[in-house]
Amino acid sequence: MKGKDLWKINLGVVAMAVFLLCGCGSSKVARLIGALAFEAAEEESSGGQEESSREEKEVPTPAQTQGQPTAPTGQAPLAGAGLPRGGEADYLLPGSDTRYLTPGDVEGLSKEEFRIARNEIYARHGRRFQSQDLQDYFDGKSWYAGTVEPSGFDEGVLNEFEKANIQLLADTEPSAALSGLPVAPSKEIVDRYGYKDGYSVLSYTIKPGTVKDHGDYYEVDAVYQQGIEAPGNLSYGQQVTLVVNELTGESVTLVYREGGLYPVGETYGIQYYYSPSADASPVVLYQGSDDRVDKPVYDGKLYIRKDATEEVAIMNDVHALDRGSLDGGNWYNGVYFDQKGYVVRLVYYGD
């Protein structure tokens, strides 16, 4: 007899003793014993489902659909299956369904932990797993209710955070070919400025004709750029001087008129969209919905993995990195990095 069944019986005995001592009505005891018996029967029936005899098959990732190998089969029980249950502490990556993860969130994870973290997103939606070790791991979680067979799972239930985080985990997961790479020298600088929505807050202009081949990755010369911010409490007609190039110290004086900020003294000048913020916090300037006005802040190297992808978001164009494109020089305002500071996705988010 299973330990949990003994627990049910013991609880029933305790309930009967309480009844005898307190003189409770027989109907209350009947309901208590009936509820215990029903719950025990539920657990017994759910625990008797047969597992598929097919080979282990992980939840597919973008990388795997391009022919990359999945995790090995025949693994021992996953680490962490016996951890105390309860709340966000019971997740390997808490909040992976409500926010964008960054490379810093997954830094230091083992390849097996990447596998768990990726499948944890699917497990939140009740997906079951053909890999027995994964199924056993999630069965041990208090929040998990595996009700959807793999063949019947609809990825349409995933929200935008989850889809982006699955992609990030696939991009940053260590591979045998790249595990020996040193930390990219540019990582400290990229980390200093930070990340938003899973990618660097900086944009990057790759200088043409600067590509150097290092086997598993490319090294290029690049200018790092940051969004220009204006004070959030400007009054109509007020002027403001903003630095537009941190490398040279160049600045420009703008005036707040109808529709935005304009160069002083110019009737028809460049317009920067601007509206004062409710809390007077700085406002990032744009010239279009995705055309942020950037200023150079650093001139140095960028390290790009050869298995990286290049994308034009508005056209849904995703393709393998082309060295010719790097040689020609390009500007990207969505650059994703792995945990060692190497670029894994180069995206142009433009109008």
C-alpha positions in Angstrom: 0.0 0.0 0.0 1.3 3.5 -0.9 2.3 5.9 1.8 -0.3 8.5 0.7 -3.0 5.8 1.0 -2.0 5.1 4.6 -2.2 8.8 5.3 -5.7 8.9 4.0 -6.7 6.0 6.3 -5.0 7.5 9.3 -6.8 10.8 8.7 -10.1 8.9 8.5 -9.4 7.3 11.9 -8.6 10.7 13.4 -11.9 12.1 12.0 -13.8 9.2 13.6 -12.1 9.8 16.9 -13.1 13.4 16.8 -16.6 12.4 16.1 -16.8 10.1 19.1 -15.2 12.6 21.4 -17.2 15.7 20.3 -20.5 14.0 19.5 -20.7 15.5 16.0 -23.6 14.4 13.8 -23.3 11.3 11.8 -23.9 13.2 8.5 -20.8 15.3 9.0 -18.7 12.2 9.5 -20.2 10.5 6.5 -19.4 13.5 4.3 -15.8 13.6 5.7 -15.2 9.9 5.1 -16.8 10.1 1.7 -14.6 13.0 0.6 -11.5 11.1 1.7 -12.5 8.0 -0.2 -13.3 10.0 -3.3 -10.0 11.8 -3.2 -8.1 8.6 -2.7 -9.9 7.1 -5.7 -9.1 10.1 -7.9 -5.4 9.8 -7.1 -5.4 6.1 -7.8 -7.1 6.4 -11.1 -4.9 9.3 -12.3 -1.8 7.5 -11.3 -2.6 4.5 -13.4 -2.3 6.0 -16.9 0.0 4.2 -19.2 3.0 5.9 -20.6 3.9 6.0 -24.3 6.4 3.4 -25.4 7.8 5.7 -28.0 11.3 7.2 -27.8 11.9 10.2 -25.6 10.9 13.4 -27.4 11.4 16.8 -26.0 9.2 19.8 -26.6 10.5 21.2 -29.9 12.4 24.4 -29.9 13.2 26.8 -32.8 16.8 25.5 -32.8 15.7 21.8 -32.9 13.3 22.4 -35.8 16.4 23.5 -37.8 18.0 20.1 -37.3 19.9 20.5 -34.0 20.0 17.6 -31.6 17.6 17.2 -28.6 18.7 16.3 -25.1 20.0 12.7 -24.7 17.7 9.9 -23.7 17.9 7.5 -20.7 18.7 10.2 -18.2 18.6 9.8 -14.4 15.8 11.6 -12.4 16.2 15.3 -12.9 17.8 17.3 -10.1 15.4 19.3 -8.1 12.5 16.8 -8.2 12.6 16.5 -4.5 12.7 20.2 -3.6 10.1 21.6 -1.2 6.9 22.6 -2.9 5.2 25.9 -2.7 4.8 29.2 -4.6 7.3 30.7 -7.0 10.2 28.9 -5.2 8.8 25.7 -6.9 9.8 27.1 -10.4 13.2 26.9 -11.9 12.6 30.3 -13.6 9.8 32.1 -11.7 7.9 34.6 -13.8 8.9 33.2 -17.2 5.2 33.6 -18.2 4.8 37.2 -17.1 8.1 39.0 -18.1 10.9 38.8 -20.7 13.9 36.9 -19.4 17.4 38.2 -20.0 20.7 36.4 -20.5 21.5 37.3 -16.9 18.5 35.3 -15.7 19.8 32.1 -17.3 23.5 32.7 -16.7 25.1 29.7 -15.1 22.3 27.2 -15.9 23.5 23.8 -17.0 22.3 22.2 -20.2 19.9 20.0 -18.3 18.5 23.1 -16.4 18.0 24.8 -19.8 15.9 21.8 -20.8 13.8 22.0 -17.6 13.3 25.7 -17.9 12.2 25.5 -21.5 9.7 22.7 -20.8 8.5 24.4 -17.6 6.8 27.0 -19.8 4.8 24.3 -21.5 4.2 22.5 -18.2 2.4 25.6 -16.9 -0.3 24.9 -19.5 -0.7 21.3 -18.4 1.3 19.7 -21.2 2.4 16.1 -20.5 5.8 14.8 -21.6 6.9 11.7 -23.5 10.3 11.8 -21.7 9.7 9.9 -18.4 12.3 11.9 -16.5 10.6 15.2 -17.4 7.1 13.8 -16.6 8.4 12.6 -13.2 10.0 16.0 -12.5 6.9 18.0 -13.2 4.6 15.5 -11.4 6.6 16.4 -8.3 5.6 20.1 -8.6 2.6 21.4 -6.6 1.5 23.7 -9.4 1.5 21.1 -12.2 -1.6 19.5 -13.5 -0.7 17.4 -16.6 -3.9 17.0 -18.6 -2.9 17.7 -22.2 -1.2 15.0 -24.2 1.8 16.1 -26.4 -0.1 15.4 -29.6 -3.0 17.6 -28.5 -1.1 20.5 -27.2 -1.9 23.9 -28.9 1.0 26.3 -28.9 -1.5 29.1 -29.4 -2.0 29.1 -25.6 1.5 30.6 -25.1 1.6 34.3 -24.5 4.2 36.7 -26.0 6.4 36.5 -22.9 6.5 32.7 -23.1 7.2 32.6 -26.8 10.0 35.1 -26.5 11.5 33.2 -23.5 11.4 29.9 -25.3 13.4 31.6 -28.1 15.8 33.1 -25.6 16.4 29.7 -23.9 17.0 28.1 -27.3 19.4 30.9 -28.3 21.4 30.8 -25.1 21.4 27.1 -24.4 25.0 25.8 -24.3 26.0 23.6 -27.2 28.9 21.2 -27.4 30.5 23.2 -30.2 30.4 26.5 -28.3 30.8 25.4 -24.7 34.5 26.1 -24.7 34.3 29.7 -25.8 35.7 32.3 -23.4 33.4 35.1 -22.2 33.2 37.7 -24.9 35.3 40.8 -24.0 32.3 43.1 -24.8 30.0 41.4 -22.3 30.8 43.7 -19.5 29.9 46.8 -21.5 26.6 45.3 -22.9 25.6 44.1 -19.4 26.3 47.6 -18.0 23.6 49.2 -20.2 21.2 46.3 -19.6 18.4 44.5 -21.4 14.7 45.0 -22.0 12.1 42.6 -23.5 14.9 40.0 -23.7 17.4 42.0 -25.8 20.0 44.7 -25.3 18.7 48.3 -24.8 21.4 49.4 -27.1 21.4 49.4 -30.9 24.4 48.5 -32.9 25.9 49.7 -36.2 28.4 47.2 -37.7 31.2 48.9 -39.6 31.5 47.5 -43.1 34.6 45.5 -44.1 35.6 44.7 -40.4 34.6 41.0 -40.1 37.2 38.7 -38.7 36.6 34.9 -38.7 37.5 33.1 -35.4 36.1 29.7 -36.3 32.9 29.5 -34.2 32.2 33.2 -34.2 32.9 36.5 -36.0 34.5 39.6 -34.6 33.3 42.9 -36.0 33.9 46.6 -35.3 30.7 48.3 -34.1 29.3 51.5 -32.7 27.1 51.0 -29.7 24.2 53.4 -29.5 21.7 54.5 -26.8 18.4 56.2 -27.0 18.4 60.0 -26.5 16.3 61.1 -23.6 14.7 64.5 -23.0 13.4 65.8 -19.7 9.8 64.7 -19.1 8.6 68.1 -17.8 9.2 70.5 -20.7 6.8 73.4 -21.1 5.5 74.6 -24.5 8.1 76.9 -26.1 10.9 75.7 -23.7 14.3 75.0 -25.1 16.6 72.1 -24.2 20.1 71.1 -25.1 20.8 67.4 -25.6 24.0 65.5 -26.2 23.6 63.6 -29.5 27.1 62.0 -29.6 28.7 60.8 -26.4 32.0 60.0 -28.3 32.5 63.6 -29.6 30.4 65.6 -27.1 28.3 67.0 -30.0 25.0 68.5 -28.8 21.9 70.1 -30.3 19.4 72.7 -28.9 15.8 71.9 -29.5 12.5 73.7 -28.8 9.2 72.2 -27.7 6.5 73.1 -30.2 3.3 71.5 -31.4 4.0 67.8 -32.2 7.4 67.5 -30.7 10.9 68.9 -30.5 12.5 70.9 -33.3 16.0 72.4 -33.8 16.1 76.0 -32.7 15.9 78.6 -35.5 14.7 76.1 -38.1 11.1 76.5 -39.5 11.2 73.1 -41.1 13.7 70.9 -39.2 13.8 67.3 -38.0 10.9 66.6 -35.7 11.3 64.4 -32.7 8.1 63.1 -31.3 7.6 64.3 -27.7 4.9 64.5 -25.1 5.6 65.4 -21.4 5.4 62.4 -19.1 2.8 62.3 -16.3 5.5 61.8 -13.6 8.2 64.0 -15.2 10.4 61.0 -15.9 12.8 61.2 -19.0 11.2 60.7 -22.4 13.0 58.7 -25.1 12.8 60.4 -28.4 11.5 58.7 -31.6 11.1 59.7 -35.2 8.7 56.8 -35.9 7.0 54.0 -34.1 10.2 51.9 -33.9 12.8 54.5 -35.1 14.3 55.5 -31.8 16.7 58.5 -32.0 20.0 57.1 -30.8 23.4 58.5 -29.9 26.8 56.8 -30.1 28.1 55.8 -26.6 30.9 53.3 -27.4 33.1 52.3 -30.3 34.5 48.8 -30.0 34.1 45.2 -30.9 31.1 42.9 -31.1 31.3 39.1 -31.1 28.7 37.2 -33.1 28.2 33.4 -33.2 28.1 31.8 -36.6 24.9 30.0 -35.8 23.2 33.3 -35.1 20.1 34.4 -37.1 19.4 37.7 -38.8 15.8 39.1 -39.0 13.7 41.9 -40.4 10.8 41.9 -38.1 8.2 43.8 -40.2 8.7 41.3 -43.0 8.8 38.2 -40.8 12.1 37.4 -42.5 14.3 35.2 -40.4 17.4 33.6 -42.0 20.8 32.2 -41.1 23.5 34.8 -40.6 25.2 35.8 -43.8 28.8 37.0 -43.6 28.2 39.1 -46.6 25.6 41.1 -44.8 28.0 41.7 -41.9 30.7 42.7 -44.4 28.3 45.3 -45.9 27.6 46.9 -42.5 24.2 47.1 -41.0 22.2 48.7 -38.1 20.2 46.5 -35.7 18.0 47.7 -32.9 17.2 44.3 -31.5 20.3 42.4 -30.6 20.1 39.2 -28.4 23.1 37.8 -26.5 23.9 34.4 -25.0 25.1 34.0 -21.4 28.7 34.5 -22.5 28.1 37.7 -24.3 28.0 36.5 -27.9 25.3 37.7 -30.3 22.7 35.0 -31.2 20.1 37.2 -33.0 20.4 40.3 -35.0 17.0 42.0 -35.5 15.9 45.1 -37.3 12.7 46.4 -35.7 11.7 49.2 -38.1 8.7 50.7 -39.8 
